[in-house]
Amino acid sequence: MPMAAAVGGLTMGFARPSVESIAPSTSYAAPVRVFFKPLKGKRVVLRGGGYWGPRCEIDPNSNSVRRDQIGSSAPGLSALELLKTSSVDRYTRERSSIMVIGLNVHTAPVELREKLAIPEAQWPHAIGELCALNHIEEAAVLSTCNRIEIYVVALSQHRGVKEVTEWMSKRSGISVSELCKHRVLLYNNDATQHLFEVSAGLDSLVLGEGQILAQVKHVVKTGQGVAGFDRKISGLFKHAISVGKRVRTETNISSGSVSVSSAAVELAQKKLPESSYATAEVMVVGAGKMGKLVIKHLIAKGCKKMVVVNRTQDSVDALSMELKDVEIIYKPLSEMLACAAEADVIFTCTASKTPLFMKEHVAKLPLARTELGRRLFLDISVPRNVEPCVSDLETVSVFNVDDLKEVVAANKEDRLQKVQEAQSIIAEEIRKFEAWKDSLETVPTIKKFRAYVERIRASELDKCLSKMGEDIPKKKKVAVNDLSLGIANKLLHGPIQHLRCDSNDSRTLDEILENMHAINRMFDLDTDLSVLEEKIRAKVERGQK
């Protein structure tokens, strides 16, 4: 019995350009019905459909192509040729597009990003919803505090963008027009390059930061076994992970601080015993913007406990609520010197117009721990919070903004050089990924060619066994079957090797695709129709789950 398969939203043949998804068992209200041949030896026939135009179905009674009410079509045209003259051609001739649609910290404010954010537990469900859209084959979700990006493989660029944007709007409550003002929208090579740059840390607020690579890895981990996180999208993300690792290994882009606050934290760490904050007593004076940055960098470097001295407690409490991975102890300014007496490292970052630490006060502080040697002051305030003459004391080491700026400038210049090196690596990896993706074009041909040879083998084997009679021993039947399999596999080996993209091979992609087209022509494999059939079957099967 022929299987009736609906084209999820594909407007086929000479139909009206409406978009409707049809389940296999529902009554057909869509423009065109498509029936694919499940049985060998059957041919596709286009039948007239009155107002709705012609439809494709299997002719159960004939092995030839018949034309019935096809209007002005030329006589003798095959079903596949008729399909190619219809609007379905854009799905068979044109390859599926990889696209990224989303918002990130560079294009949209946090007020929009938080509305669209998708919790990790909901990623599989979101992938399912996206792949249920008419023109989306595969999908992945990358949702972090700095970005929410949807990666898809789409049958149609224009319709895929429209469907995903409308899905994002419905989910977030943000209008389509507002989303379009802030969205990132990239196709194919540009989408691939974008993800590779994201994974390498080139698109992050802090250049080369490592957290995003872990988040990209998590997309792959979460997507395993999820319908819709399939070959192209999973291949894209796995390749992105390799790119992120390679960029960090070969360029060391994440080393070296590029802000005054991070440079201060990094410099203090180097001065500590074993270069670790694990046992250090840390004190931060000021809980404003700069103080918050210092605290975040301290957490990133492994500091688990600190005293924060501030004029008011509210801002410190807010920090404690936001940053849950660290113990923050609030102390008022009146207790600043008492806290300093117990601290190994003191960061000052207030807007005070007069120094908070005077030489006479610092001189009275007890000596720092023996293993530390000197108490560390890192004064990143302008005007300075630590009196300049404090540096004359032998019991302390003082570093101010100018000391740190030299470190930052050198690191920034070094990182810019590393960005250029990273871009060269990414360009090379894009070429590798595109070659792999393009090599997937040959998969339908390999499948059809194997099936073609298997049909001949099975048919000839049946003829041979029938001539040998019914009383031949089972052992001989097995031997003849094995012989036919061996011959078929040896004949298949050469052509299939020339259809595969192997990194150890010298064949170019153009040569592989030329071989594919040659085999399609020689054996009349109808691969274009096979590709379309596979896409539609996948859409129907996914819709039934």
Secondary structure, 3 states (H helix, E strand, C coil): CCEEECCCCCCCCCCCCCCCCCCCCCCCCCCCCEEECCCCCCCEEEECCHHHCCEEEECCCCCCCCEECCCCCCCCCCHHHHHHHCCCHHHHCCCCEEEEEEEECCCCCHHHHHHHCCCHHHHHHHHHHHHCCCCEEEEEEEECCCEEEEEEEECCHHHHHHHHHHHHHHHHCCCHHHHHHHCEEEEHHHHHHHHHHHHHCCCCCCCCCCHHHHHHHHHHHHHCCCCCCCHHHHHHHHHHHHHHHHHHHHHCCCCCCCCHHHHHHHHHHHHCHHHCCCCCCEEEECCCHHHHHHHHHHHHCCCCEEEEEECCCHHHHHHHHHCCCCEEEEEEHHHHHHHHHHCCEEEECCCCCCCCECHHHHHCCCCCCCCCCCEEEEECCCCCCECHHHHHCCCEEEEEHHHHHHHHHHHHHHHHHHHHHHHHHHHHHHHHHHHHHHHHHHHHHHHHHHHHHHHHHHHHHHHHHHHHCCCCCHHHHHHHHHHHHHHHHHHHHHHHHCCCCCCCCCCCHHHHHHHHHHHHHHHCCCHHHHHHHHHHHHHHHHHHC
